[in-house]
């Protein structure tokens, strides 16, 4: 008997029709579970193994006991949006109205989904540069859109002729990510200017994923879509408090966009999440007011970890790829193994007790010839040193 047909006497069963039939459990969940079962150091999933600033945790306690435990305004706590408007203006020279142009979200992933849902109609095309964060394509599918995937160049920089060729009359939006997860590359001011010129004659909406905006190294600067005169009027700019303040489990993010785009964004936001954790918002507002320069310490903080990790890998047969930003280091392991990326990361986790993520997890059509894995170095020094001792066997 078919599993979908009830046995005689049983009540009829609801039809099981998946909205995402091609989607299974994410590689991050799979690799984290494997790491735990093997007793491996988890350098796969991108979260720190250290705590936020105690001053921020104290601010949460004050908010919890200060009566901030009921619904905040749908768009977010006003004090937090005002502090963000000041921060964005000081960093990028762009003034957003905190009342109408900044929205607090339940993390960046919700912000990205809401941005796509508010912009993309069924049949619209969305240009996505791959490899790409794994939520992009399912979000486009849920909106009824069609992803036009454009591979980045071999060194993970924009392939401008291919991007230009992907833009067409049905293109409604484009998704970019800089600093880029998984590669760690950072778009230059020239890249952003070229993108602005490319999109200028179109009505394409830009969704700019900038969650690693404060993790840019070697004296580079983050080039935000908010800072580009040609891009700002068409952009939804997404960022993450969790990434910036070492509190990924809080799931608090934000979107800055012009008034018209923000109004459409909030139409969807109010129905798919409505509002976001109140005491955390008040704590972040307090922290931004009292320590407005805290994010400026992040480049040096994470560059030191990057350099420590890269130095330790120099003695292995892993070839280090450029890491200009984020807290991810990619390596070419082709001198170590010919295993495909997912199999190699599984082997690494089981045999050397260090978990990594294959780049194939970020692509709809994996490059089966490439041999690259991604490590997360947002870890305590002792965690990195122990992982490096194990990787020294390669």
PyMOL commands that set and color helices and strands:
alter all, ss='L'
color gray80, all
select helices_A, chain A and resi 27-38+54-65+78-92+107-119+135-142+160-166+189-199+225-227+229-232+241-244+248-250+259-272+278-290+294-313+341-352+359-362+381-391
alter helices_A, ss='H'
color red, helices_A
select strands_A, chain A and resi 41-42+102-105+125-130+146-151+171-177+205-209+235-240+253-257+319-320+328-332+354-355+357-358+372-376
alter strands_A, ss='S'
color yellow, strands_A
deselect
rebuild
show_as cartoon
